[in-house]
């Protein structure tokens, strides 16, 4: 993943930094992003507009990204709306939680496994996400994306999904006409009119939620096979990126740690989910840093030229300061009884297996805990964030232009 000057026409040098916001996937963990955004909305000067001209979302992060893009002319209002939704979430707003619905789908999977797929109706997913379709259909005003682009408050929005038929990571985008489509190995940028189907496709966790048909192809969760999560923002003109991660890994485990027992089914599934939703983003950030160090070795006059179209791209990552699995274990009892019954045997409701629960815990207590954590983490880095967004903290504090805490 390398920024090449010819990939997009970014704003001129007098326009200030074009900051790209990257919101990764992670199911219910995306509530953490809302807390960080709430803190940013509070710390910005009162007159400030949308701080993120380029917004990229994947999986559950695509829901947050689209909400911000549709409110690009009223950034704080958009953040406040996200907080209201996530702070009041219940699982039944995302997938069917009634015992009959969950049991019926479980039985379909069991019959498919043991009867070799005999029957007219093969199962397409473990959970029925029609409630999410209805919720998003009522909340999202997709026509506002084009209005924000026309007004200059938004440069581009991208939503990434994984195409099952070809194995590509496809970033569907809507943005300024100067942005061109792109094609790289196993990843594409496709201009389109974004809509509900793109959101549902990007958040369709494999097996858990059904794939979504767009055109002639079926698509699933955008985190799967997303080799370069930062790339879409750069293609669309961002010259620096703010990444809100949801890994929740506080420090690395010692390499010589000896496992005490064989991992549970939930631990194995959690490992697979983390590899899809988290590892690619962290690896791309490391790659970006290596590229930046290489660019620093090139004389400044030789950078960003036709012969060598490379330049440094600053990145700032904000991630949880506390293990999200631990928070999930504390709130596992909030899962719907029907789902809790099926997950308990796999070890997903306690201890090391709670990673799986953290992706499915669309419940008020867990989501609010993550919002509070994101808010706290971002405020602890307030000066750093303000500078990254092009604001001088001394000036912001000096004129008392930030939004007062009591408005939040």
C-alpha positions, 0 to 999 in steps of 0.5 A: 500500500503506497500513496502515489500522487497520480491516484487522486486529485487531493485538495491544494496546499492552501486547503489545510490537511485532507484528513481521512477517517478510517472506521474498521469492522468489529460488530458491536465493538464499533460502539467504541468508535462512537465514543472517540467521535463524541470526544472529537466533536467536543474538543473541536472549536465551535465553528469547525465543520466536518473534520473528515473530508474523506470517510472510509468504513468497513463492516460495522464501521461502515454504518458509522461512516455512512451516518457521518457522511449523511451528516457531513454538513452537521458533524456534531449532530451526526455524532449525537445521532450515533450516540443515541442509536448505539447507546440504546441498542438491543440485539433484537434491532440487529438480528432476530433473537426470539427462541423460535427464530434462532432455533429454526435457523440452528435446526436448518444448519444441523440438518444441512450438515448431517443430511448433506444439504438435502431439502429445498431450502438450504440455510444461508446464515446463522442469524436473521438480520432483517431487523438491521435492514429495517433499522438502517432503512429508517435511519439513513438518508443516502441522498444527503451524501451527494448534497454534502459532496456538492456543498464541499463538506464531504469529498468522498465516502467509501464502503468496502465489501468482499466479493465472494465470486471473485475474491476481491475486496471492493471499495464502493465509493461516492465522491468528488468527480476528480476521484478515479476508480482504481484497481490493484491486486485483489482490490478495486475501487468502484464509483457508485451511488451508495445505498442500503445494500452496500451497508448490509453487504459490508456488515454481513459477517460470513456465516453469521449474516446472509450475503447480499447481492449487488448487481450480478455478484454476492458480497459479504463482510468487508473486513474479509480479505481487505488486504490494505484498509488504508488504501481507499482513503489515499486513493480518494485524496486523503493526505493523512489518516485517523484510524479508530481501531477496535482491537482492545489488545493492551500489550503483547502476550509473552512469546513463550507463554504455554497454553494451560489447556486446549482452546475452546470452540469460542476461542478458535472462532474468536481467533478467526474473527480477529484475523479478519477484523483486526489483523489486516488493519494493524499490518497495514499501519505497520506497512505505512510506517515502514514506507514513511521511513523509506520516504524520509530517506529520499531527498525532499526535492525528489519526492512526489515527482513523476519519476517517484510519485511517493510522499509521506502519509501521517497516520494517527491510531486510537484504540481501546486502552482496556481489553474489550474481551474483558468488558464483553465477559462482564456483559455476556449476561445481556445477550438474548437468552436464546443466543446465550443458550447456543453460545454457552456450550462453545465457551463464548460467554466467559473467559478467553472465549468472550471474543465471540460475544464481543462481536454480537453484544449489541446491547445497551450496557456493553455498547455504552461501556465502549462509548464511555471508554472511547470518549475517555481514551480520546480525551486523554490524547486531546492535544495530539488529536487537535494538532493532527486535525490542523488545530492549535490546542493553545488557540482552541483553549485560549478563545474557549471555542470548544463545545462545552461538556454540558452539551454532551 
